[in-house]
Amino acid sequence: QTKQNSNKTKDKKKTKKGKMYKILKSENENELKLELTVTAEDFKAAVKKIYNENKRHFKLHGFRAGKVPFEYVIKYYGVEVFYEDASREVIINDLEKFMDDEKSKNVLPLEPRVDVKEVDYEKGLKAEVIYQLEPKVELGKYKGIELKREEIKVTDKEVEEYILEEAKKNARIEEVSKKSKKGHILNIDFEGFTKNEKEELVAFAGGKGEGYDLKLGSNTFIPGFEDQLIGTKKDEEKEINVKFPEEYHAKELAGKDAIFKVKINTVKEEIVPKIDEELAKDLGYETLEELQKETKENLELEKETKQKRELEVQAGDKVLESSKVEVSHEEIHHTFHQMMEGFARQGISMEMFAQMLGKTPEELHDEYEKEIEKNTKLQYILVEIANKEKLAVEDKEIDAELERKSAEFSDKPSVEQLRKYEPLVREVTRNIQVKKAMEFILANAKYTK
């Protein structure tokens, strides 16, 4: 682990090329606090570097653009004009060296908090830097926890219903001359009207359609519309009286009475194949018995997968309840913004995403951060269990995950290339540990029906 123990003992200093950091005692055990010192010599060098990178922007009478000497720039603009960029330059360089020197494996991959205490061209720079560390975990009970599970059973009725749904996918649509009923598909022309103050019918925007296929009973239209079309026949014309819901999205129509003039062009019926040997062959099986057998096995597997997810949720809640771990707001906030950035890359803003879920951005933010906090705590607990139980992660398991990860990159890097990116290898390793720890908990649980 990173020099967390030294936080409680003595301060540590390290000097490299005139730069120095000191690990300070922190009030919070989940933080690593540094005092960073940059000599005047090194700070001046950083200022000069920033000047050289930006000198083309400085203009003074008597000098060509980009040719104003450094001494004149600081005389007329003030050396402070370089402080922000130079400070960033030296701090980033020193912190990179610190991370290399200390090999701080339990420092979280978050931007550290930096507080510049002193910055002066003739004195150098002093800053306080705070890194977030992985939190300590106090494990509670995770062996022999009690979990509830139901006996997995697939009935003949469930098999029949599933096969029927598959048969419906192979259904053919035929025009019929009989009166329509629920389940029939009507091809209709329609136009909607409301009454004005003179009780005259006036067509409203968006209320007209031609050649529209409407399945009776689908509840596609407003309440009452489809019910009034039951019993109609081809070429029949009918007026339908309905009332728009009070909560209708078009405010100008909400709660209003309306009349729709409808013409039925055709009445069609869905002809579903019988569940027999012929259907089985159409679905790629030799016999109906083979179709039924495989369907039952698939439904059992589906139920087993669902049950495992439910057991994992139960187990997660149990170990969370008995274990202790605190995660920082910075880590939760960072994870949330990574998630939102993922949506943004798909063209979905936080506001759009919240609207899709029927929430305000504030509600979405609060709900997701609570869920992220819970999941993050559980991950730390599971990794701690994996370490305690010595659930080893083999190289071949890491390589298999990296190979899957490769598909997420546009250039499809090799496993060998991905192996060189330590943060990704660390992430993959932790994910495997989490999975193995959960499997360990489930294997050692006590089950009741």
C-alpha positions as CSV (number, residue, x, y, z in Angstrom):
1,Q,0.0,0.0,0.0
2,T,1.0,3.6,-0.4
3,K,2.8,5.2,2.4
4,Q,-0.4,5.2,4.5
5,N,1.4,3.9,7.6
6,S,3.9,6.8,7.4
7,N,1.0,9.2,7.8
8,K,0.8,7.9,11.4
9,T,4.6,7.8,12.1
10,K,7.0,10.3,10.8
11,D,7.0,12.7,7.8
12,K,9.0,11.6,4.8
13,K,11.0,13.8,2.6
14,K,12.4,13.1,-0.9
15,T,14.5,15.5,-3.0
16,K,15.1,15.1,-6.7
17,K,16.7,17.8,-8.9
18,G,16.0,20.6,-6.4
19,K,12.4,19.6,-5.9
20,M,11.0,18.3,-2.7
21,Y,7.8,16.8,-1.3
22,K,7.0,15.8,2.2
23,I,4.2,13.4,3.2
24,L,2.2,15.0,6.0
25,K,-0.1,13.5,8.6
26,S,-3.7,13.7,7.5
27,E,-6.8,13.9,9.6
28,N,-8.5,11.6,7.2
29,E,-7.1,8.1,6.9
30,N,-8.5,7.9,3.3
31,E,-6.4,10.8,2.2
32,L,-2.7,11.2,1.4
33,K,-1.5,14.7,2.1
34,L,1.7,16.1,0.6
35,E,3.6,19.4,1.0
36,L,5.2,20.2,-2.3
37,T,8.1,22.6,-2.6
38,V,9.6,23.9,-5.8
39,T,12.8,25.9,-5.7
40,A,13.1,29.3,-7.2
41,E,15.5,28.0,-9.8
42,D,13.0,25.4,-11.0
43,F,10.1,27.8,-10.9
44,K,12.0,30.3,-13.0
45,A,12.8,27.6,-15.5
46,A,9.1,26.8,-15.8
47,V,8.2,30.5,-16.3
48,K,10.8,30.7,-19.1
49,K,9.3,27.6,-20.7
50,I,5.8,29.1,-20.6
51,Y,7.2,32.3,-22.1
52,N,8.9,30.5,-25.0
53,E,5.7,28.6,-25.7
54,N,3.6,31.8,-25.8
55,K,6.0,34.6,-26.9
56,R,4.4,34.9,-30.3
57,H,1.3,36.4,-28.6
58,F,3.2,39.3,-27.0
59,K,3.4,42.6,-28.8
60,L,5.3,45.8,-27.8
61,H,6.2,48.9,-29.8
62,G,9.6,48.6,-31.4
63,F,9.6,44.8,-31.5
64,R,8.3,42.4,-34.2
65,A,5.5,40.1,-33.1
66,G,6.9,37.2,-31.3
67,K,10.3,38.9,-30.7
68,V,9.7,40.7,-27.5
69,P,12.5,39.7,-25.1
70,F,11.5,38.0,-21.8
71,E,12.9,41.0,-19.7
72,Y,10.6,43.4,-21.5
73,V,7.5,41.1,-21.2
74,I,7.9,40.9,-17.4
75,K,8.5,44.6,-17.2
76,Y,5.4,45.6,-19.1
77,Y,3.0,42.7,-18.4
78,G,4.4,41.5,-15.0
79,V,5.9,38.1,-14.3
80,E,2.6,37.1,-12.7
81,V,1.1,36.6,-16.1
82,F,3.0,33.3,-16.2
83,Y,2.3,32.1,-12.7
84,E,-0.8,30.0,-13.4
85,D,0.6,28.0,-16.3
86,A,4.1,27.7,-14.7
87,S,2.5,26.5,-11.4
88,R,0.5,23.9,-13.2
89,E,3.7,22.8,-15.1
90,V,5.9,22.3,-12.0
91,I,3.1,20.7,-9.9
92,I,2.2,18.2,-12.6
93,N,5.8,17.3,-13.2
94,D,6.5,16.8,-9.4
95,L,3.4,14.8,-8.8
96,E,4.2,12.5,-11.7
97,K,7.6,11.9,-10.1
98,F,6.0,11.4,-6.7
99,M,3.7,8.7,-8.1
100,D,6.7,7.0,-9.8
101,D,8.8,7.2,-6.7
102,E,6.2,5.9,-4.2
103,K,4.5,3.4,-6.5
104,S,1.3,4.4,-4.8
105,K,-1.0,1.5,-5.8
106,N,-3.9,2.4,-3.6
107,V,-4.1,6.1,-4.7
108,L,-7.4,6.5,-6.5
109,P,-7.2,7.7,-10.2
110,L,-8.8,11.0,-9.4
111,E,-7.5,14.5,-9.8
112,P,-5.8,15.5,-6.5
113,R,-6.9,18.6,-4.7
114,V,-4.1,21.2,-5.0
115,D,-3.9,24.3,-2.7
116,V,-1.1,26.7,-3.7
117,K,0.1,28.3,-0.5
118,E,2.9,30.5,-1.9
119,V,4.1,31.4,-5.4
120,D,6.9,33.9,-6.1
121,Y,9.4,34.3,-8.9
122,E,12.3,34.8,-6.5
123,K,11.2,32.2,-3.9
124,G,9.6,29.4,-5.8
125,L,6.4,27.6,-5.0
126,K,4.8,25.8,-2.1
127,A,1.6,23.8,-2.3
128,E,-0.5,21.3,-0.4
129,V,-1.7,18.3,-2.4
130,I,-4.4,15.8,-1.2
131,Y,-4.8,12.4,-3.0
132,Q,-7.8,10.2,-2.3
133,L,-6.8,6.7,-1.1
134,E,-8.7,3.5,-1.4
135,P,-10.7,3.2,1.8
136,K,-10.1,0.7,4.6
137,V,-12.6,-2.1,4.8
138,E,-13.8,-3.8,8.0
139,L,-15.4,-7.1,6.9
140,G,-18.5,-8.3,8.6
141,K,-20.1,-11.7,8.1
142,Y,-19.8,-13.1,4.6
143,K,-19.6,-16.9,5.2
144,G,-22.7,-18.8,5.9
145,I,-25.1,-15.9,5.3
146,E,-28.7,-16.9,4.9
147,L,-30.3,-16.4,1.4
148,K,-33.7,-17.2,0.2
149,R,-34.2,-18.9,-3.1
150,E,-37.2,-20.6,-4.9
151,E,-37.1,-24.0,-6.5
152,I,-36.6,-23.6,-10.2
153,K,-39.4,-25.3,-12.1
154,V,-40.7,-24.9,-15.6
155,T,-44.3,-26.1,-16.2
156,D,-45.7,-27.5,-19.4
157,K,-47.9,-24.5,-19.6
158,E,-44.9,-22.1,-19.6
159,V,-43.3,-24.2,-22.4
160,E,-46.6,-24.1,-24.4
161,E,-46.9,-20.3,-24.0
162,Y,-43.3,-19.7,-25.1
163,I,-43.7,-21.9,-28.2
164,L,-47.0,-20.1,-28.9
165,E,-45.2,-16.7,-28.9
166,E,-42.6,-18.2,-31.3
167,A,-45.5,-19.4,-33.5
168,K,-46.9,-15.9,-33.5
169,K,-43.7,-14.6,-35.0
170,N,-44.4,-16.9,-38.0
171,A,-48.0,-15.8,-38.3
172,R,-49.4,-14.8,-41.6
173,I,-51.8,-11.8,-42.1
174,E,-54.9,-12.5,-44.2
175,E,-57.7,-10.2,-45.2
176,V,-61.1,-11.3,-44.0
177,S,-64.7,-10.3,-44.9
178,K,-66.1,-10.8,-41.4
179,K,-66.8,-8.2,-38.7
180,S,-63.7,-7.0,-36.8
181,K,-62.9,-8.1,-33.3
182,K,-60.0,-7.7,-30.8
183,G,-56.8,-8.8,-32.3
184,H,-57.8,-7.9,-35.9
185,I,-55.8,-5.4,-37.8
186,L,-57.8,-2.6,-39.4
187,N,-56.3,-0.4,-42.2
188,I,-58.0,2.9,-41.7
189,D,-58.2,6.5,-42.9
190,F,-59.2,8.9,-40.2
191,E,-59.6,12.6,-39.3
192,G,-60.2,14.2,-35.9
193,F,-62.4,17.2,-35.1
194,T,-63.2,19.3,-32.1
195,K,-66.0,21.9,-31.8
196,N,-65.4,25.6,-31.6
197,E,-67.4,28.2,-29.7
198,K,-70.0,28.1,-32.4
199,E,-70.3,24.3,-32.1
200,E,-68.8,23.9,-35.5
201,L,-66.5,20.9,-36.2
202,V,-62.9,22.0,-36.8
203,A,-60.1,19.6,-37.7
204,F,-57.1,19.8,-35.3
205,A,-53.5,19.5,-36.2
206,G,-52.0,16.0,-36.1
207,G,-55.4,14.3,-36.1
208,K,-55.4,13.0,-39.7
209,G,-54.0,9.8,-41.1
210,E,-54.4,7.6,-44.2
211,G,-53.7,3.8,-44.7
212,Y,-52.9,3.4,-41.0
213,D,-52.7,-0.2,-39.7
214,L,-54.4,-0.4,-36.2
215,K,-54.5,-3.6,-34.2
216,L,-57.6,-3.6,-32.1
217,G,-56.8,-4.0,-28.4
218,S,-53.3,-2.6,-28.8
219,N,-54.3,0.7,-27.0
220,T,-52.4,2.7,-29.5
221,F,-55.1,5.4,-29.7
222,I,-56.8,7.3,-26.9
223,P,-59.2,5.4,-24.6
224,G,-62.5,4.4,-26.4
225,F,-61.2,4.8,-29.9
226,E,-60.4,1.2,-30.6
227,D,-63.4,-0.2,-28.7
228,Q,-65.8,1.6,-31.0
229,L,-64.3,0.0,-34.1
230,I,-65.0,-3.5,-32.9
231,G,-67.7,-5.0,-35.1
232,T,-66.9,-2.9,-38.2
233,K,-66.4,-4.3,-41.7
234,K,-64.4,-3.4,-44.8
235,D,-65.5,-0.1,-46.6
236,E,-67.6,0.9,-43.6
237,E,-67.5,4.5,-42.4
238,K,-68.0,5.4,-38.8
239,E,-68.0,8.4,-36.5
240,I,-66.3,7.9,-33.1
241,N,-66.8,10.1,-30.1
242,V,-64.0,10.2,-27.6
243,K,-62.6,12.5,-24.9
244,F,-58.9,13.4,-24.7
245,P,-57.3,12.6,-21.3
246,E,-56.8,15.5,-18.9
247,E,-53.1,14.7,-18.9
248,Y,-52.8,14.6,-22.7
249,H,-49.4,15.9,-24.0
250,A,-51.0,18.4,-26.4
251,K,-52.3,21.0,-24.0
252,E,-54.8,22.4,-26.5
253,L,-56.6,19.1,-26.7
254,A,-56.3,17.9,-23.1
255,G,-59.7,17.1,-21.6
256,K,-61.6,18.0,-24.8
257,D,-64.4,16.0,-26.6
258,A,-63.5,15.0,-30.1
259,I,-65.1,13.3,-33.1
260,F,-63.1,11.1,-35.4
261,K,-64.4,10.2,-38.9
262,V,-63.1,6.8,-39.8
263,K,-63.1,4.7,-43.0
264,I,-62.2,1.0,-42.7
265,N,-60.2,0.1,-45.8
266,T,-59.6,-3.6,-44.8
267,V,-60.0,-6.0,-42.0
268,K,-57.1,-8.4,-41.5
269,E,-56.6,-11.4,-39.2
270,E,-53.4,-12.9,-37.9
271,I,-53.3,-16.6,-38.6
272,V,-51.1,-18.3,-36.0
273,P,-49.6,-21.7,-37.0
274,K,-50.7,-24.7,-34.9
275,I,-48.2,-26.1,-32.5
276,D,-47.3,-29.3,-34.3
277,E,-44.5,-31.2,-36.0
278,E,-44.7,-28.8,-39.0
279,L,-44.1,-25.8,-36.8
280,A,-41.2,-27.6,-35.1
281,K,-39.6,-28.1,-38.5
282,D,-40.2,-24.5,-39.5
283,L,-38.4,-23.5,-36.3
284,G,-35.4,-25.7,-37.2
285,Y,-36.1,-28.8,-35.1
286,E,-36.6,-32.5,-36.1
287,T,-39.6,-33.1,-34.0
288,L,-42.1,-31.3,-31.7
289,E,-40.7,-33.2,-28.7
290,E,-37.2,-31.9,-29.5
291,L,-38.6,-28.3,-29.6
292,Q,-40.4,-28.7,-26.3
293,K,-37.3,-30.3,-24.6
294,E,-35.0,-27.5,-25.7
295,T,-37.5,-24.8,-24.9
296,K,-37.8,-26.2,-21.3
297,E,-34.0,-26.3,-20.9
298,N,-33.7,-22.7,-22.2
299,L,-36.5,-21.5,-19.8
300,E,-34.8,-23.3,-16.9
301,L,-31.4,-21.6,-17.8
302,E,-33.2,-18.2,-18.0
303,K,-34.7,-18.7,-14.5
304,E,-31.4,-19.9,-13.1
305,T,-29.7,-16.7,-14.5
306,K,-32.4,-14.5,-13.1
307,Q,-32.2,-16.3,-9.7
308,K,-28.5,-15.9,-9.6
309,R,-28.8,-12.1,-10.1
310,E,-31.4,-12.0,-7.3
311,L,-29.2,-14.0,-5.0
312,E,-26.3,-11.6,-5.8
313,V,-28.4,-8.7,-4.8
314,Q,-29.4,-10.4,-1.5
315,A,-25.8,-11.3,-0.8
316,G,-24.6,-7.8,-1.6
317,D,-27.1,-6.3,0.8
318,K,-26.2,-8.7,3.6
319,V,-22.4,-8.1,3.4
320,L,-23.0,-4.3,3.0
321,E,-25.1,-4.4,6.2
322,S,-22.5,-6.1,8.3
323,S,-19.3,-4.6,6.8
324,K,-17.9,-1.1,7.2
325,V,-16.4,1.1,4.5
326,E,-16.5,4.8,3.7
327,V,-16.1,6.1,0.1
328,S,-15.3,9.7,-0.6
329,H,-17.7,12.1,-2.3
330,E,-14.9,12.8,-4.9
331,E,-14.9,9.2,-6.0
332,I,-18.7,9.0,-6.3
333,H,-18.8,12.3,-8.1
334,H,-16.0,11.2,-10.5
335,T,-17.9,7.9,-11.3
336,F,-21.1,9.8,-12.0
337,H,-19.5,12.2,-14.4
338,Q,-17.8,9.3,-16.2
339,M,-21.2,7.8,-16.7
340,M,-22.7,11.1,-18.0
341,E,-19.7,11.6,-20.3
342,G,-20.5,8.1,-21.8
343,F,-24.0,9.3,-22.5
344,A,-22.7,12.6,-23.9
345,R,-20.6,10.6,-26.4
346,Q,-23.8,9.1,-27.7
347,G,-25.4,12.5,-28.0
348,I,-27.5,12.3,-24.8
349,S,-27.2,15.1,-22.4
350,M,-27.9,14.8,-18.7
351,E,-31.1,16.9,-19.2
352,M,-32.3,14.6,-22.0
353,F,-31.5,11.4,-20.0
354,A,-33.4,12.8,-17.0
355,Q,-36.4,13.7,-19.3
356,M,-36.4,10.1,-20.7
357,L,-36.7,8.8,-17.2
358,G,-39.3,11.3,-16.2
359,K,-37.1,13.0,-13.6
360,T,-35.4,16.3,-13.1
361,P,-31.6,16.5,-13.5
362,E,-31.3,17.0,-9.7
363,E,-33.4,13.9,-9.0
364,L,-31.3,11.9,-11.5
365,H,-28.1,13.1,-9.9
366,D,-29.1,12.2,-6.4
367,E,-30.5,8.8,-7.3
368,Y,-27.5,7.8,-9.3
369,E,-24.9,9.0,-6.8
370,K,-26.7,6.9,-4.1
371,E,-26.6,3.9,-6.3
372,I,-22.9,4.5,-7.2
373,E,-22.0,4.9,-3.5
374,K,-23.7,1.5,-2.7
375,N,-22.0,-0.3,-5.7
376,T,-18.6,1.2,-4.9
377,K,-18.8,0.2,-1.3
378,L,-19.8,-3.4,-2.3
379,Q,-16.9,-3.6,-4.8
380,Y,-14.3,-2.6,-2.1
381,I,-15.8,-5.2,0.3
382,L,-15.7,-8.0,-2.4
383,V,-12.1,-7.2,-3.3
384,E,-11.2,-7.3,0.4
385,I,-12.9,-10.8,0.6
386,A,-11.0,-11.9,-2.5
387,N,-7.7,-10.9,-0.9
388,K,-8.5,-12.4,2.5
389,E,-9.6,-15.7,1.0
390,K,-6.6,-15.7,-1.4
391,L,-8.9,-16.0,-4.5
392,A,-6.1,-15.8,-7.0
393,V,-6.5,-14.1,-10.4
394,E,-4.6,-16.0,-13.1
395,D,-2.9,-14.4,-16.1
396,K,-5.1,-16.3,-18.5
397,E,-8.2,-14.9,-16.9
398,I,-6.8,-11.4,-17.2
399,D,-5.8,-12.0,-20.9
400,A,-9.3,-13.3,-21.6
401,E,-10.9,-10.1,-20.2
402,L,-8.4,-7.9,-22.0
403,E,-9.3,-9.7,-25.3
404,R,-12.9,-8.8,-24.7
405,K,-11.9,-5.2,-23.9
406,S,-10.0,-5.0,-27.1
407,A,-13.3,-5.0,-29.0
408,E,-14.2,-1.7,-27.3
409,F,-11.3,0.1,-29.0
410,S,-11.5,1.3,-32.6
411,D,-8.0,0.1,-33.4
412,K,-8.5,-3.3,-31.8
413,P,-5.2,-3.4,-29.8
414,S,-3.6,-6.7,-29.0
415,V,-3.7,-8.2,-25.5
416,E,0.1,-7.5,-25.3
417,Q,-0.5,-3.8,-26.0
418,L,-3.3,-3.6,-23.4
419,R,-1.1,-5.3,-20.8
420,K,1.2,-2.3,-20.9
421,Y,-1.7,0.0,-19.7
422,E,-1.5,-0.6,-16.0
423,P,-4.8,1.1,-15.0
424,L,-6.8,-1.1,-17.4
425,V,-5.0,-4.3,-16.1
426,R,-5.8,-3.2,-12.6
427,E,-9.5,-2.5,-13.4
428,V,-9.8,-5.9,-15.1
429,T,-8.1,-7.7,-12.2
430,R,-10.4,-6.0,-9.7
431,N,-13.5,-7.0,-11.8
432,I,-12.4,-10.6,-11.7
433,Q,-11.8,-10.4,-8.0
434,V,-15.3,-9.0,-7.5
435,K,-16.8,-11.8,-9.5
436,K,-14.8,-14.5,-7.7
437,A,-15.7,-13.1,-4.2
438,M,-19.4,-13.1,-5.0
439,E,-19.2,-16.7,-6.2
440,F,-17.4,-17.6,-3.0
441,I,-20.1,-16.0,-0.9
442,L,-22.9,-17.8,-2.8
443,A,-21.0,-21.1,-2.6
444,N,-20.7,-20.8,1.2
445,A,-24.2,-19.4,1.9
446,K,-27.1,-21.2,3.7
447,Y,-30.2,-21.4,1.5
448,T,-33.9,-21.4,2.6
449,K,-36.9,-21.7,0.3
